[in-house]
Structures are given as C-alpha cells and as structure tokens.
Amino acid sequence: MVENDNAIGALRKVVICDGHEGPKEIGCNQEFLDWLTDPVQNGGVAVIDFGCYGANLMTWLMKNERPLSVSATLNQIKPHIYPHVDDEATIVVKYPKAQAIIQGSWNWPFSRKDMEAYGVHGYIKALDGNNISYRLKNEKSATHTRLSLESIPFDNPFNYFSAAIHKTIEVSAEDLSSLENNLIVIEILDAARESASTGKVIDLSM
C-alpha cells in the first residue's frame, strides 16, 4: 500500500515494536541463552536482537536510503536475570523528511511484532502477520483487513534462502534480505549502541 498504491502519500513516521517477555521467560534453551546474553559474542541484546527488525523494515520502506542520524536509549530493567546486557531499547532514526522509532524489548507483557506507518494522507498499521488496519485521506474511520496467506510466496526463511541459492528468485538490492539493505541495518545498530554509550546523537550524513 505504501509502495505500489501510494495510499498514504509520502512517509513521515514509522513506529515498529518487536520483542517478548524475555528469552529466559519464554523458555529458550541454555546454549542459545548463553550466547544471546553475552555482550561480546552477540554484540548487544534487545538493541540487536529486536532492533534489527525495525532497522530492516525501515530501510526497506526508505529504499535503502541511509539515515541522517541515529539516537538510542538502552535500559537494563532486569539485571537479576540479565546482569551483563541491556533488555530494553528505543532507537530513533532520522531521515530528511521522515523518522523511525524502533522499540525492541524483553519486557513486553506478551510477544509482539507490529508496526505503524504514517504518511501525509493516512496511516497503515500492521497489527500482526495477518491483520492490518488503515485509515486514508477523507475516510472517517479505519478499515480492518485480514491478509490472505496465498499472497505470501515464501512462508519461511529456509524456502526463501533455497530459492535465492537456486536462483529461482532474484534478490534485488532493495529486498528485505539483500546485502545492501542489511549493511545499512548494521550501520544503524552500531550507531544505536554508540549513541546509548555516549549519550550523543550519531551523525551518519557524511
């Protein structure tokens, strides 16, 4: 709707929320938990573990445009469970005419992966993997729609990866899984960690 239909006009703000109650709380195995909560091996926790999805989606929506700046706040809300790492992250990504607010957390009351996109003419909310709500210009109320699973060409990452390797699909530079997109994602996450540790907005405009 944003890309093909220009349904909400130029993008202005995107809010992306990802995470769950915490990896220990949801029963992750010890081997994975040891790696995930190691600040050296994993490089960060909520900021990396769940900040990556928002950075990936926003980079995709912005067609691989590099942001002007990144700022972030990290918290350690449960030091008794995760003594060495952050478990709460808020990242603000600034573009010339748009912003992304990425909220990654191990403190949600339940698992969530949802996003809201606001443009000059309306908004679209992806409530979960199947349901969206949107309100467009001159509409007095929101429309709720359930997406058909038939519209999803690959229902898991392994099928997608296999298709990419066997070249039955072409991965473009602007795809969510492209190297070009994900290099920008890493740049955003690195800037977020630097911002949180220094208390400064990190300039990426150069």
N, C-alpha and C positions, 0 to 999 in steps of 0.2 A: 504493500500500500504506500509506503514512503517512497520507494524507488520507482516502481513501474507506473503507479497511478498518480503520484504527486498529491496524494489525498490530503495531507496536512500542510502542504506548502513547505517552505524552507525550514529545515530542522533548527530548533533553538535550544532545547534542553532534553536530555535523556537521563532517566534515573533507573539504575539497574541494581537489583538486590539478589544476592546469592548466599547460600550457606545452609547451616543446620544448627542443631543444638550443641555440636562438638563431636569430633571423631571418636573420642573415648565414650561419650554418652550414647552414640548410635551404634557402638559395638565393632569398630574397626579392629582388625587383628593386630597383635602386638608388634610384629615385624614392620608393618606399614606405619603404625603409630610412632614407633621409634624413629623412623626416617622422617615422617611428616613433621614431627615436633623438634627436629634437630635444626637449629638456626643456620648451621653451616651447610649440611647436606641439602636441605630444602630451600635455603636462601631466604626464608620468610614463611609466615604461616598464613593467617587469614588474608593478609595483603597479597600473597602469591596464590594460595590455594583457591581463593574465591575472587580475588581482584582480577585474575586473568580473564574470566568470562566477560566481565564488563568491558575491559580494555579491548578484547577481541571483537565484541559486538559493536562497540562504538567505532572502532577503526573500520569495520566493515560498512557501517552506515555512512561514515565520512569518506568512503572510497580511498582508503589508505592515506588520507591527509594526516601529516604529522601535527600534533598539537603545539600550541604556543608555549604552554606551561603546565606543570603538574604540581599539585599540593596534596598533602595527605596527613591524616591523624591516625595513629595506631594506639590501641589500648590493650592492656593486659588485665582483663576483668576476672579471670580465674587462675591466678598464679598458683593456687593449691593443686590445680590439675595440670596446668601448662606453665611450669615455672620459668622456662627459658625463652618464651616466644610470645608474640602478640596473638590475641584471639579476636580482635575487633579492628576493622579497617574502614576508613572512609577516604576515598580518593576523589579529588576534583580535577577534571581535565578540561583545559580551556582551549577553545578554537577562536578564530576571528569573530564568528557570529554564532557560536554555539557553546554549550557546556555539557559535560557528562558528570554525573555524580554516581560513583560506584561504591556500593556498600557490601563488603564481604564480611561475614560474621560466623563465629562459632557460638553465638549466643542467641540466635533466633529461637522462639518457642517451638518451632517446627521447621522442617526443611522447606526451602523456597528457592525458586528460580523464576523471577518475574522482572518485567521491565516496562517503563512508560516512556513514550516518545511524544514530545510536544513540538508542534510547528506553529507557523503563523496563522494557520487556518483550522487547527483542531488538534486532537490527541488520539493516540492509539495505545492501549495497554495490553500487553501480553501477560495474561493472568497466570498461565502455566503453559505446558507444552501443547495444549489443545484448545484453549479458550482465549478469545480476545474481546476487548470492549473498546469501542471507539466513538468519538463524537466529532463531527466535521462541521465546517462553517455553515451557519444558518440552521443547524439542527438544534432542537430544544432539549433533546435527551440523548443518552448514549444508546448505541446498538450493541447487543451481545451476540457473538457468533462462536460456534464450535467448529473447529477446522477438521476437515476430512483427512484421515491418515493416508488416504490414497494419494494425496498430493505430496507426500514425502518420499523422494526417490530412494533414500538410504535410511533405514531405521536404526542403524547402529554404526559406530565408527569403524568397525572391522570391515563391514561391507564397503564402506566408502574408501577405506585405505586400499582394499583389494582392487577396487575399480580404478583407483588412481594409479596403482602399480602396473596393472594390466592395460592401462590407457584406454579403458572403455569409457572414461570420462576425462575431460580436460580440466585441470585445476588452474583457473585464471589467477592473476596476481591479486585480484580483489575478492577472491573467495575467502570465507572464514578460515579455511585450513591452509591457506597459502603461506609460503615462507615470507613473502613480502609483508603480509598482514602481521604475522607473528613476530617479526623483528621489531615492528613498531610497538607491539604489545609488551615485549621485553623492555623496550626503552621507557615506556610508561611506568611499568612496575619498578624498574631500577630508580627512576626519578621519584616515585612514591616513597620508596624506602629511604632515599636520601633526604627528601623533604621531611619525613617523620623524624629522622635522626637529627637534622639540623634546625628544624623549625622554620625553614625558609621555603618560599615558592621556587621551584626549579624551572629555569628558563630553557626551553627546547627550541626556541625560534631561530637559533643560529644554525 
